């Protein structure tokens, strides 16, 4: 049995026709296999891959095991009206592929991260964190529940999104203070032990979310967004698996910034560079993802130096960059500028 499969789900925004996040796929696969050639990578999308990205994937042949599976769906799941994409993002917790049975463990991460090699590696570190938690999975419970936005601007957005008067009025009287969230950025688990508990409860959650899409769920409400990380929390809760202790704000900050220690409850590493920090605009403006907040941590510095070294020494990576569009080019340019300005742009060998 193979030890680890690194999994990502990539969804394009059907409302705005955005395919930007698909452009990260070749870079994610490259950085995972460059750092950990004995891991496998499986990427799942809800659409067809653009031709340009399919061509880029050819450059990665021979690096290791990877697969990209297009146009996935979950049996019986009908997201319907989903203007913010939150229901579709929940697919990553509800989807199951028989191919997962080949692997001892699964790591579900974010596609917009340049993975860097660490010691211990992703597999060893998260197994240690499972041991710390006494659970068959490694994750954290965020300190704050799903945010309750009830200002006039949010309610107006709900109306524009077509959620209806009835759903908006129910939202105004809902108590979602118990809607805590597991992290969607890192979810690692022992495949057989985890899915044996989780899979029997997936149909019930699918049914709940189908009702939510129609504005008829007694539990969910489309005005309470984003809630896809609470979908994972609720699924684990329903399965009978224990949940990790909820972190304090201070523990969460330590977990985000490092040092990353899997013997601590708050182990919450990036395992690389989160590129959303360098996108610019609204995407980089949140308190958790603002530019400059994490790139000076040692994990960011090490991952950047590895990427910079590979860019200078590996023609395959240079071809990936040269064949990418302005979205990737501009993101990488901002990243290089940020590290140069901080004095952390010296190259090192892996």
N, C-alpha and C positions, 0 to 999 in steps of 0.2 A: 504494500500500500504506500502511495506517495504521501509525503508528510504535510504539504501545505499547498493550497490553491488560493491565490490572491484574486479576489472578485471585485468588479466594479459594475455599476449600472449607470447608464448614460441616457438621459431623456432630453429630447429637444422640445422647445416651447412651441407647441402647435399654434398658439394664438398669435405669436409674433414672428413665426417662421424662423426662429433662431436655431442654428446648428453649431454655435460656437463651441460648446463643450465637447462635441464630437472630435474637434481638432486636437484635444488633449490625449486622445486614445493612443496614438503611436508613441508619444513621449512617456506616458505612464508605463506601457509595456516595456519600452526600452530601458527605463530606469529601474524597474523591478528586476528584469532579467540580467541587467548589467551588474546590479548589486548582489542578486541572489539567483544565479543560473540554475540552481536545483529546485527552485519553486516553479509552479505553473501559474499562468494567468488566464483568466476567462473574463471577457467583457461582454455585457449584455446591453442591447439598445432597443428602443421602442420604434425604430425606423430603419430605413435602408441607409447604409453608409454611403456618403458621397464618394464619387469615383476617385477624387484626389487622395482621400484618406486610405481607400483600399490599395491604391498604388504605393502609398507610404509604408503600408504594412509589409509589402514585399521586401522592403529594405531590412526588415527584422528577421527574415527567414534565416534559420541557423543559429539564432541566439539562444533558443530554448523553446519550451512548450508554451504556446499561447493559442487562444481561440477567440474569435469575435462572433457572437450569435446575434443576429438581427431580428427585429420585429417580434420581440417576446411578448407574452401575455400570461396572465394568471387565469386558470379555468374559472369561469363564472364571474370574473371581476369586470364590471362595467362602470368605469369612472365617470362617464357622461360629462356633465358640465363641471369642468375642472380648470377654471381660468388661471389659477396660480400654480398648477401642476403638482399640488400637494398630494392628491390622491395617487397620481402616477408615481410619485417618488416613494410611495408606500409599497410599490411592487417589490422593491428590493428585500423587504421582510417577508413577503408572501410567496415569492417565486421559489420553485424547487426544480433542480435539474438532476436527473439520474447520474450525470457525470460526477456530481459531488461525492458519490459513494466511493470513488477511486482514492479519496484523500482522507487522511487522518484528521486534518483540521482545515478550516476555511477562515479567511480574513476578508471581510467586506470593508472597503475603504472608499475614499473620494477620488474621483478621476483627476482632479486638478492639483495633484501633488507630484512633485519630482522626488521619487523615492531615493534615499541615500543608504548606503551600507552602514550598519551599526553593529556593535558588539555589546550584549548579545543581539542576535538577529530577531526579526519579527516573530518567527516561530518559537524560539527559545524564550524570549521575553514575555510573550503573551501566555505561554504555558505556565511560566512562573507566576504571572498575575492571576491566572485561573486558580493556582494553588493558594495564592494569597487570599482570594475571595472565597475559596472553597466551593467554586461553581464550575460547570463545564463550559463557561464562556467568560470572556474578558471584555469589560465595558465599564462605564461609570454612569451614575445617575446625576444629571446636571442639578445644580442647587436651586434653580428657579423653574417653576412649571411653565407650560405654554402661556405666553403673554396674553393678558386680557386687554384688548384695545377696544374701548367703547366711546372714543371721541367722535365728533361729527364727521371727521375726514375718513376714518375707518368705516363708519357706518355708510357713508356715501359711496365708498368704494364697493362695499358689499352689495349695495343697491345696483350700482352700475354693472356688477358682475352677474346680476340676475338671480341673487339668492332668495329674493322674495320677502314680503313684509312679515309673513308668519315666521320664517327662519330667523330674521333679524330680531323680531320681538322675543323669540325664545332665547336667543343669544344674550339679550340684555338681562335676562333673569337667570341665566345659567351660572352655576358655580363650577369653575374649572380649576380651582386652586389645587386639586388633586391630580391634575394632568401633568405628571412629571415625565421627564424625557431621558431615555438612554441616548448615548451618542450615536449619531449616524456616520461620524467620521471614522470610527474604528470599532468594528464588531468582529471579534475573533471567537471561534467556538470549536469544540470537539465535535466533529460532524455527526457521528452516530448518536452519541449521548444527547446532543442538543436537539437534533431533528426528531428523534423518537418522542420527545416531549412537545415540541412545537407544532409539528405537521398536523396532528389531529385537531388543532384549534384554528388552523388557517381558514377553513370554510366559514366558520362563524364570524371571523373578523371581516372576511370578504363580504358576507351578507350585511354586516353593520355598515361597511363603507359604501356599498351599493345604495343603501337607504339614505346615507348621508348625501350622496350625489343628487338624490331626489328631494332632499330637504325633509325627509321623513324619519330620520334616526332619533330615537329617544336618548341616545348617548352622544353622538357626534354632531357637530355643527360646523358648516363650511365657513362661517364667519370667524371661527377660532383657528386662525392660521398663522404660522405654519405648524401643523400638528403631526407630521409624518414620523417624527422621532417618538411621539407618544404612542403611535401605532405599534412600534417595536416594544415599548414599555408595556402596553396593554397585552400584547401577544405573550410576552414572557410571563406576565402576571397571571394570565389565564391558564398557562401551561402547568402551573404549579411549581416551576423553578423559582428559587429565591431570587430576590433583587439585591444588588449591592447596596450598601448604606448610601444615603443621599449625602453628597459632599457639601461642606460649607463653602462659602464664597472664597475664603482664603485657601482651602484645599484645592478648589477648582483652579485658582490662579497659579498655584504651584504646579499642578498637573499640566496646565497649558504651557508654562514657561520652562519647566524642568528645574533641576536635573531630573531625568526620567528614571524612576526606580520601580521596577515591577513588584518589589516586595511591599510597596505602599498601595493603599486603597485607591489613591488618586492618580495612579499611573495613566497618563493620557497623552501619549506622544504623537507627533505629526509623522514621524518616520521619514521626514524629508522637508521640502519647501512647499508651502501652500501657496499656489500661484495666484489665488484670488487677492492676496496682499498686494499684487503688482498690476492688477487689471486697470486700476484707475476708475474714476466715476463712482456711481452709487454702489457698485459691487464691492468696493473696497472701503466703504464708509462705516460699516458696523463696528461696534465696540470690540467685538471678538476678532475681527479680521482687518482692522485698520493697518495701513502701511506703517512699517517701522516698529510694530509692536513685538514681533517675534523674530525678525530676521537676524537679530543680534544674539539670540540664544545659541549655544554651542551646537545643538542639533542642526539649526539652520546654516550656521557657518560651515560645518563639515559637509553637509549635503550640497551646498553651493560650490564649495571647492572641488568636490568630486565631479559635479556637473561641468564646471569650467575646465577641469583637467580633461574630461572625456571629450568635450567640445574641441579641444586643441589636438587631441591624439587619436580620436576615433572618427574616421571618415563617414561612417554610417550615421552618426549623430549630426555631423555637419550637413549631410544630405537631407536629413529630416528637417533641420532648421531652414535650409535653403529652399526646400520645396513647400514650406508652410506659407499660409496667407498672412495678411497684416495683423489679424487678431493675435496669433502666436508671436509674430515678430515684435509687435509693440509690447506685449507682456514680458518677453525675455529681455527686451531693451531696458524696460523699467527695472527689472530685477538686476541686471548687470550694473546699471547706474546706481541703484541703491547700495549694492555691496561695495562698489568702487568708492562711493562717498563715505562709507563707514570704515574703509580701510581693511575690509575683509575679503579682498578679491585675489589674494595670492593663491596660485595654484598649488595643489598637493596631489600626490599620487594616492589612489585608493589604498 
